């Protein structure tokens, strides 16, 4: 109301009720009803020219009394139409009630007052929303950086009020300001209604005490209280609720961690004490890593290091990066480390995407010193097989490259590993020498024809087409090679060993 009186160009004059000029206006409306009180909800600035004003002085005083009881912020009386001046009995009643009574001259249209005040209300509401939009991120960051104390401080600064956080016993956990006096704390304690989620009390001095229970499910962590010189606006209440939710999450986190740790402790003790070594609790825990169909994939990280100490240090850094990425993604981490490798359990359906994100999280300098292997999709019960497959893929993967999928080893696994390859190379040197010598002496191309024949699985025409010769020529060459090698190419096992021997001695192929 004071702001309205300060608008000099509207030429509005206060005639009575100076004690109420600090009241806040929620709405401006014009009415000529004889008894508009029943249509009002409080906080309005009511404008009238007095057309419906009762004739008698006592009834006019009652008219103003009814408006005051409905909670209006003030009454604007337009002169120059129905009345040349504001009736004295209204002035006297307004002064007694402390209800601001404004005199609005004829040259000031009611529409101008409505527009000016409505624009001001809209501006204040926008400022409040803007203030809340800036305060919410600060309160959110506060719970991470400083816990309840920083949340109380940010909320107090945003609401321009005193804030206190009490534990279930009523002890102060945090407050704003830090040295909040006992009187203010007791106002919150006295306002607590047992079992109530929230409560608001307006004291005789106009002080508002708002409190909310910090609760998750049936578990209470205390009370968040605000003591303000004015009532909290809807935006202020949003900020209060936001801070309450953050505190509830912050208080609940150690409780949930403690419960999880207790479950793991119980399961570990049970595994040791149970004679039949029941692994069901462990499988139940690991099932959280599977997708909706109970399938998993395993990502193996193998350290390419000469010493165990270097490998351990490298895998420690990689493990930290993997845990950080999973934590940011809101996913549980199932990571197991061994001598020079570690395994990460991933949900089968989303493994490709998650694995790519994990690898991207690892520093590029570290990626150049590790080999990555990814198993195929397996049911959780085949976890050990999935780990073995991922390790196999990682052992032949190139350092710094994306994870090598186990399925990509099909057709090349025996040639990819040192021991099996050495056997095949030795076989090739011992068995293929007669054919190689014949080709060197006569330029016959027996080895090329033999390989084509073996890769065509003994089909003459396919082999001949691959080499570019007539099938009779192909048949003659194979008969010659068979005689030189002293083997029977009709036997599938012989054909398989010879083909692997040929491939082992030609790594470029």
Secondary structure, 3 states (H helix, E strand, C coil): CHHHHCCHHHCEEEEECHHHCCCCCCEEEECCCCCHHHHCCCCEEEEECCCCCCCCHHHHHHHHHHHHHCCCCEEEEECCCCCCCCCHHHHHHHHHHCCEEEEECCCCCHHHHHHHHHHHHHHHHHHHHHHHHHHHHHHHHHHHHCHHHHHHHHHHHHHCCEEEEECCCCCEEEEECCCCCHHHHHHHHHHCCCCCCEEEEECCCCCEEEEEEEEECCEEEEEEEEEECCCCCHHHHHHHHHHHHHHHHHHHHHHHHHHHHHHHHHHHHHHHHCCCCCCHHHHHHHHHHCCCCCEEEEEEEEECCCCHHHHHHHHHHHHHHHHHHHHHCCCCCCEEECCCEEEEEEECCCHHHHHHHHHHHCCHHHHCCEEEEECCCEEHHHHHHHHHHHHHHHHHCCCCCCCEEHHHHCCCHHHHCHHHHHHHHHHHHHHCHHHHHHHHHHCCCHHHHHHHHHHCCCCHHHHHHHHCCCHHHHHHHHHHHHHHHCCCCCCHHHHHHHHHHHHHCCCCC
